[in-house]
Amino acid sequence: MPTPTVEAAYPRPRAAALPLPRTDRAEVRRQLEQADPRIVLMSLIQLTHDAPLLEELAPAVAPTTHEAEKADLAARARDLLAEALTRPAPPQADRPLPDELFQRMASVCVGEPVDAEFLPLLREQGGFSAREAVPAEVRAIPPNGFHAVIIGAGLSGMCAAIKLAEAGYSYRVYDRNADVGGTWLVNRYPGIGVDTPSHFYSFSFEINPDWPEYYSNGRVVWDYLRACADAHGLRENTTFDTEVTGARYDETTRRWTVTSRGPDGVEHTEQADAVISAIGFFQAPMHPVFPGLEKFAGPVIHTAAWDPDVDLTGKRVALIGTGASAMQLGPAVVDRVRELTVFQRQPSWIMPRRADSLVVPDGARWAMRHVPFYAEWFRTLTYWITADGNYPRVVVDPDWTMTESVSQANEDARQWLLAYAREELDGRPDLLAKAVPAYPPFGKRILRDCDWYRMLRRDHVRLETSAITHATAEGLATADGEVVEVDVVVLATGYHLLPMLDGIDITGRDNVALRDVWGEEDPRALRGVTVPGFPNFFVIGGPNSGPNHGAGVNIISETQVNYILGCLGLMHARGATAIEPTEQAHDAYNETVDRALDGLVWSHSSVRGYYRNSSGRVVVSNPWRLVDYWWMTRAPQENEYLLT
């Protein structure tokens, strides 16, 4: 694993502030100086429930307020919060906020009106309220002996295991790796990290106050997930180094037989009442198809299978790809290599850096640990700025005539991103012409800048856009007839997405295989989770589940786990032993998905990438706002399901 740049030893994640250390008011006030004024104000009002005080101090965080007045009001908020925290009888921190006050606070915090439809989502995802797994009308205690198998111990599988255990279910997790963490365990390339802010890329029910950076590296994320596993005893119910190879449904017993293969190569079977796939979108690493790579004399490494024993120091390195892993790895190794040649097929839009330093200030970390509701409100703000505010930018205006964008909102985003590229590549029109995409923003994943543009400007870095035709012993030959001589080839070429759930033989009713239902490239599911003919089988991160306009996979995992628990709860409440969607409901939902996607940027003719299959159908992206999908997955609609 890469060595963290900041200390990363965590206590158990928690959803409430730790006790305030014994200290005087002046010390508390000093610590609050580095705290975000928006969050200081939210913590103060949540402690006091003082609505008039909120209105008095709201200009402290309003963009239109004069800077001197903002500073004075922010200082007053810090003074009042320090006083409240250190008085002999501090205010009660567990009083629920009325919706009206919570809505007004949220609007002040994020700097724009927050509609009432968002409030339940924000209470949950902010970590303010205990999660209600399913609504009361379909909540039921599972029968004795009801057992679920979860495939995968990454973030999604861990979420499923934690929530099933809370609801009283017996479960077993299988994972082919040696520990929990999924991609954050497996991926070890230099520079690996999250491009969703850490304070949101985590469980809403396990808020971590100790993220050392706003975008943490991979080891830090893995440490967090391991801490969550320890807190919930997940390893006791997980079989590691074991790959699930098949799952077959028995219509007579209404149970699944799950087949797995351990490190000794011996196959084992287990009976389960429900099966949950949590292996995610990405399958095996994708290797580029060009001849002769086996003839190359040096090491060939894929970012998904990094070999830490390969030393890049002083080497001529070829980096194939310009996606997320390349954008992290390139700047992380550029100082140690002799030459770096980046082979680009299609450039990516790059999000401007928010700050040169991404380290969380000590005072802010102190506040997240010790100030009631500070971590929760900071998470809420972080969610908001990465989520549905982007949705208008992915909606196609049918009357829009530009080919580089799809609407005025999308064009505004393009101009913002383009201005940043021009600023970073000033004086290098050659790089600007190569590094700026021709497709609309959000057509492919927008990436966070890890000094990519600055890396491209380095004298020993070259951006090559001529296609690779073949490899030789010395290097890579391009379509323009040149052979680029290199010592090491790094493949930052992503993963196979399709066939989805490839490698697991899943067989439902009437001996029908899921691979035959989905084919090679056309997976579909009701709400992205359930498939007709496969009772008590659920997919997390399934077809059209990707939150590709914003936020992170963590919110989709939580909403889909909630939906799965709702399906199981409905089944138990009705005295049934099997639940599956009707063909009619499944088909109607997917017709709605396709119609909605036709009006979104991912279906734009200029866009190509892993969101779409070879026929052009978008199979990854979820077409709804996050708040819409959150409401869709509160509980299953009984008329969409067969209960037997």
Secondary structure, 3 states (H helix, E strand, C coil): CCCCCCCCCCCCCCCCCCCCCCCCHHHHHHHHCCCCHHHHHHHHHHHHCCHHHHHHHHHHHCCCCCHHHHHHHHHHHHHHHHHHHHCCCCCCCCCCCCHHHHHHHHHHHHCCCCCHHHHHHHHHHCCCCCCCCCCHHHCCCCCCCCEEEEECCCHHHHHHHHHHHHCCCEEEEECCCCCCCCHHHHCCCCCCECCCCCCCCCCCCCCCCCCCECCCEHHHHHHHHHHHHHHHCHHHHEECCCEEEEEEEECCCCEEEEEEECCCCCEEEEEECEEEECCCCCCCECCCCCCCHHHCCCCEEEHHHCCCCCCCCCCEEEEECCCHHHHHHHHHHCCCCCEEEEECCCCCCEECCCCCCCECCHHHHHHHHHCCCHHHHHHHHHHHHCCHHHHHHHECCCCCCCCCCCCHHHHHHHHHHHHHHHHHCCCCHHHHHHHCCCCCCCCCCCEECCCHHHHHCCCCEEEECCCEEEECCCEEEECCCCEEECCEEEECCCECCCCCCCCCEEECHHHCEHHHHHCCCCCCCECCCECCCCCCEEECCCCCCECCCCCCHHHHHHHHHHHHHHHHHHHHHCCCCCEEECHHHHHHHHHHHHHHHHCEHHHCCCCCCCCECCCCCECCECCCCHHHHHHHCCCCCHHHEEEC
